[in-house]
């Protein structure tokens, strides 16, 4: 039977209003795994103040077939807002989106730390509205508000 294990990191978290970001990785250092083939996902909390590892989600879908593998991984990643992977099929991507996760394909192998730094920078600059909603950022700085108020 397939199992999902979550290894959590103990500590005093100072990160508030964070998004949860998962990375499909074979080595826990780089985005280098296909969503369906990933056996592990690193999950980080990311906010304007930085990022920290929340845990590792290990998934074993070796005894599952087809859509059951996708459904199993989505359930194991419950609560994740963004999921980075090397690639993902269209059916799996649709299921991931319906679950509330935003899939991000990164076809070139990249360091997870680099992506995390980019996310922190983006959150501190002008994040898109869907990220503002997740992290409870007020939209008062959005220049489009004056246009919408008319």
N, C-alpha and C positions, 0 to 999 in steps of 0.2 A: 504494500500500500504506500502511496506517495506521502511524503512527510515534508512539512515546512518547519524550519527551526529559525527562531530569531535570537541572535546573540546581541544583547544590549550592553551599552557602555555605562558603567556606574559613574556618578559624579554629580557635581553641583552645576546644573545648567544655568547660565546667565542669559541665554538667548531667548528673547520673547518675540511674539508675533512672527514666528518663523514659518517658512514653507519647508515641506519635507521633499527632498530630492533623492531619487534612487538612481544608481548607476549599475548597468549590467557589465560585469567585469570578470575576467578570468584570473586576474592577479591583484585585484583590489587597489590598483594604482592607476589604471587606464580604462577608458571606455573601449572595450574590445570584445564584446560578446553580443550575439544576436539575442533578441528578447526571448524567443522560443527555446534557444539552446542554453541560456544562462542558468548556471547552477547556483550562482550567488549574486546578490545585489547589495551594494554598500548604500546605506541610507544616512543622509546628512540632514541636519537642521540648518537652514540658511536664513539670515536676516540682515538688516542694515548694519548690525554690529559684527558680523562675521559668520563663521560656520563651525560646526562641530559634528563629529561622527555620532550618530544615534545608535547605530547597530548594523549588523550584517544579517541579511535574510537569506538563508540557505534553502533552496528548493530542489527536491528530487522528484522529477516527473518521469522517471524511467519506465514505470509500469502503467503510464497513462498514454492515451492516443488522441490525436487530433485536437479538437476544441477543448477537451478536458484539460490538456496541458496549459492552454492559455487561461482558462477559467481558474485553474489552481494557482498560477502565478499572480493573477490579478487579486485573488483573495489573500494571498500571502503578503502582497504589497498594500493592503488596505491602509488608507490614511496618507498615502504618498500623493503629492500634488503634481510632481514632474518626474518622468522616468526617462533617463538617457540610455540609449543602446546603439550598437553598431548598425543594426537594421531590424526591421519589423515588417511582417506581412500586412497587407491591407485589412484583412479580416481581424487579425489580432489588434491592429491599431484602432479599428472601430470599437472593439470591445474595451480596450484600455480607455479610450475617450469616454465611452458610456459609463465607465466605472468612476469617472471624475478625475482621472489622471490625464496629464498632458504628455503624450509621447514625443520625444525629441530624438531624431536619428542623427548620428554623428558618424558618417561613413569612414572618416579618417581617424585613426587611433589617436586619442588625445588624453592628456593627463587629467585625472579627475580634479586635482587641486587647481589646475588652470581654469577649468569650467566653474568651479566654486568661486574663485576670485572674480570671474566675469559676472557671475550672478550677484555677488555682493555689490560690485560696482553698479550694475544695472538697477538694483533695488535702491541704492543711494542717489542715483541720477533721476530718472523718470521712468519707473517701471510701467509696463502695460496695465490697463485697468483690471484685468483678471488677477494679476499678481497683487495689486493694491488691495483688492477685495480679500484675498487670502491673508495678507499680513496686516490688515486693518489700518492701512495708511490713508489718511485723509486726502481727498483730492483737491484741496483748496489751492494748491500750487499749479494745478492744471490750467494752462492758458485757454483751453477750449471751453472752460466753464462760463466765461463771459459770453461767448457765442451762444451757448445753450440757454442762457438765462433770458435772452431776447425773445 
